[in-house]
């Protein structure tokens, strides 16, 4: 049974420093001391609560997001971590690291509250049904389809179950085939002010949608700033 979910920003070496600095500014979290054989890993630690955002410096490749699913499993504990791929090719790991307390939203000048509250899996149409079934089973969640936008579905915890710091949204893309990828979503009570703040930190706006704005971080990774309350996940 999974008890926590962490998102990893995997960043090519040339983009690592500016992009990690950007996400520190966006979240108000502080980078930990490096770890790993080549000091390639670090955690973005919140002022209170348990961490759920981490970074990895890649030797080569393109920027991406991968997930760590935290589980209580003796085999995983013995190995330290187990890397898997979903049916659509999305990389994720099973890890034993303990965590339970979701950090509260941060406050910034001109923005009442803001937090990275969600990871969205962007799924090509051909892989969608298999991915929904896989992630609902792995995370022990029920599927909640957005009625008026059926290309979106959330994975919801059962009443009384422990939630994650990150909600999980599944998006069916128009593209027919390809690998599954992921992006992060921030909730805020003032989207315009939050987008302005991100642009000052180095983000670039890609598009403005119904209740979200798509941006790129300094590495080129897409992410969204949404009108959803960062604490409850409901639309502001």
Secondary structure, 3 states (H helix, E strand, C coil): CEEEEEEEEEEEHHHHHHHHHHHHHHHCCEECCCECCCCCEEEEECCCCECCEEEEEECCCCCEEEEEEEECCHHHHHHCEEEEECCCCCEEEEECCCCCCECCCEEECCEEEEEEEEEEEEECHHHHHHHHHHHHHHHCCEEEECCCCCCEEEEECCCCCCCCCCEEEEEECCCCCCCCEEEEEEEECCHHHHHHHHHHHCCEEEEECCCEEEEECCCCCEEEEECECCCCCCEC
